[in-house]
Amino acid sequence: MSKEVTIAAEERHQPSADDIIDLAISILSDGRDHPELWNEIPVFLLHFPDFPALLLQRRLLEANAETQVHISLVHCIALAESGPLDAAFDAIEDIAITHSQSALVQGALFHLHSLKDPENPKFQLAGKICNAPFQQMDVLEESTHLCCASWLQQSAGDLSKTDWQSVWNSDMAQDIRASIHDGSYRFCNKMACPKIQTNTLVPAEEIAKETPLWDAIVADQLTAMPVGPEVVNLAYDRTCNLSCPSCRSEKYAADSETRARYEEMQRERILPMLKDAKTVFVTGSGDPFASKNFRRLMSELTPDDYPELGFQIMTNGMLFTPKQWEAFPSLHGRVRMLKISVDAATGPTHELLRRGAYWPTMLENMRFAGDLTKDGLVDQFDLIFVVQQENFREMGDAIDLAKQVGATGVYFARITNWGTFSDAEFSRKAVCMPSHPDHGEFIEAMQDERLRDPMVMLGDLNEFLAEPVTATRAFVG
């Protein structure tokens, strides 16, 4: 075969720019992050220097809104690889706001940040292990997750219809664990996960030394777990005494039919699963003391029947009174972590953001929680502060408040859109976004020396410090 014929044959088989765009769209159609695709974009640019312009043309011709987003993400990465990074960040910001919980969109944003700060070890995920998908199950009303759903939105199954063993080792659960082993973390919201953002994922060789089971998980890259979850987060009952704008538009209480469904799930699936668990988290969905189902469950989880089980309690604090505490002797001396959502350091801001709360009662109940912690009836007591436009100026003061009421920690996190805000409303509240008119003032507030106190956990806000700190405490989600 002549040299000319060989070259012609190779050219016929070389993919065109449209072929590459089609392939990228196909890969991204599953909605998961694909760092392997982002890493190939410099190669595409070598063959097609006008690749960003071709992507823009293709997006104009595309009618499907979801596909438009996928093309835009590829375009943003191509811009970053071929020109100023600022242009790429400007191009992705609106998408990041409207898709704040998307593993794909937030993964692309994570990749852009890695190009901006390539020496930062938090962007090197390969060879590191997140223990949550191997130890944790979060039970929502019709979905089950292997981590907080804010950080891992993909469901592994529906515990309301399926036995827990089948959900725990479902095909999807095993795919999620496989993504930890291969370093892609493709199901995870990398910009929200506090372990990723604070670089506290554990090197595989270190976690393998902890137990024989971890040694087998790492050595054999196990995805099917031979034991049940150690940590179970019960987040299926949204019943709450408040109606905080960041969570819901109005108060919610489960009706009798819904409570009966919850009761069946608790009796048939959750109580048996908790026999071998170490920690039960009540609740990430409402308030445990407002829910009839959770009140009954906490009473049933006695130390006699569940001697190895400890509690993690998350509440808005309004019902956390001495009278309520005495009503639940099953909690006494067994609360490993108490979290009270406060979102403020002053009464007016708290009552605005925690709709239905009363600040004097909150102060009284937080001090009571501090007394329980001092007396050893609660191991750890944290205030939870969701940072947004209305409260970012009070972050430093919240640390002072935590010390005054006897808390042991303060966890800060940027606000998430759970579907309660329109895109415009979320954009107004998301002060962490560079385009926000108060973003510069927010950056200044983040330099408050009080935020460097060892009791502070900054989670997904660590990047806004002029000199990011290494986390001294891991956040238990």
Helices and strands as residue ranges (DSSP letters): H 3-13, H 17-28, H 35-47, H 51-61, H 65-82, H 85-98, H 103-116, G 121-123, E 128-129, H 132-135, E 136-139, E 144-145, H 164-168, H 171-181, H 194-197, E 202-203, H 204-207, H 212-220, E 231-234, H 256-265, I 266-270, H 271-274, E 279-282, H 292-300, E 310-315, H 322-326, G 329-331, E 335-341, H 347-353, H 359-374, E 381-387, G 392-394, H 395-405, E 409-414, H 423-429, H 439-446, G 449-452, E 456-457, G 459-464
